[in-house]
Amino acid sequence: MLAPITPHFCEELWQRLGEKESIFKAAWPQYDPNMLVEDTVTYVIQVNGKLRAKIDTPTNISVDKLKGLVLSNEKITLWIKDKPVKNFIIIPQKLVNIVV
């Protein structure tokens, strides 16, 4: 993609990669739509509105499994301890807020 801007430099790199023809005879790179799909998502976990942890989960995780992961997190258990959870607010693929 830099060849139109820096042709001499890109020709040199292209030859060092083992290509025989000119870089200007090569096709433009193609994208793979499967590579654009995210497999994981990062949830921000808050306790009473304050950031306490972040966890990475699969994108298709169920609410029950997400709650289990959040409540078993070491950093979260320190802030919850023996307090009863009053509310569990989940914004899908973004945020979990625990109100104690």
N, C-alpha and C positions, 0 to 999 in steps of 0.2 A: 504494500500500500504506500510505501515511501518512495517507490521507484520514480514516479513522476516528479517528485520534489528533489530527490538526491539520486539521479540516475547512475552516476559513476560508482558511488559507494554501494548502491544496491546491486549493481551488476557484479561487483567484486564479491559481495556476500553470497549472491546466488551461485556463483561459480564454486565458492568454497563449500557450499552445501552439496556439491556434486552434480549440479544441473549442467547440461551441455548447451542448451539453447539459451537465447537471451531471455531475461526476465520479462521483457515486453511482449514476448510470444506466449507467455504463460497465462492461464486463465485466472480471473480474480478468485480469491478465496470464497468458498461457500460455507454457509453456516449450517449447523445441525440443530434443528428445532428441539430435539430431545435434550440437548445440552442446556437449554434455557429453562428447563423445569427444575425448580428447587426441590430437594429431597428433605431438607430440614429447615426448621424455622427457629429463631431465637425468641423466647418469651422473657419479658422483663417481669420480675416478681417483686411486688410491693407488699409491705405490711403497713396498714394504716396510711397508705398513700406515699410511703417513703421507700425508695429503691433499696432492696436488700439482697437481691441475687439475680442472675440470668441463667437460663438453662436452654440447651438445644434439644429439640424434640423432632420426631418425624412430623411432616405436614398434616398427615391424616390421623393424628392421635385423637382418641376419644376424650370426652370431658372427664370421665371417671379416672382414666389412666393419667391424665394431666394433673388432676387433683392429687392423686397418689404420689406422683413424682414431686410435686411442689411441697407436699406435707412431709415427704421423707428427705428433703434437702437439708443438709446440716445447718446452713446459714439461716434457713427459715425456722427450723425447730428451736434455735436459740432465741428468736424473737417471739415465737408463739408460746413456748414452754407449756404450762398447764392452763393457759387462758382458753376459754371457749371461743371457737370461731363463730362470729355473728353473721358474716356474709362472705361470699366467695364470688368476686366479680371477675368474669373472663371476657376479654375482648379477643376474638379468634385471631390466632397467628400473630399476636402482638403483646398482650399484657394480661397478667393475673394480679389482682389486688385482693388481699386478705384483710378483712376487717375483724379485729379482735376487741 
